[in-house]
């Protein structure tokens, strides 16, 4: 415990024009830079990009430079009649294997009498499945149920 592990992903150290090109390739469109885009290095030419807004998180990743980009969205971009809200809290490599894990806050809602109401607020730890094609829940901590 006296020597803390480096588990948080490193911010990608690439020139802005290179990141812009990779983001356009990964998302199929330009994504706003600044606080709305997070770019993380995974090693072996792999990257994790997170486009965030107040209610959703869109992830794009590839584990190696020669792989195609994978995609998954959380929160408002999931759709549905009353989509949830999601917020990125942290991006890790807990196992130090080049495969990212992410920590999200998720608020589920329902519509009652024409009014939106929160029904649960949770913190979810997600990790890539064995194929590296989808983030799956490892653990969920329910903060509050309304």
Secondary structure as UniProt FT lines:
FT   STRAND          10..11
FT   HELIX           16..27
FT   HELIX           34..36
FT   STRAND          37..43
FT   TURN            44..45
FT   STRAND          46..53
FT   TURN            54..55
FT   STRAND          56..62
FT   TURN            65..66
FT   STRAND          70..75
FT   HELIX           76..78
FT   TURN            81..82
FT   STRAND          85..92
FT   TURN            94..95
FT   STRAND          101..112
FT   TURN            113..114
FT   STRAND          115..128
FT   TURN            130..131
FT   STRAND          135..145
//
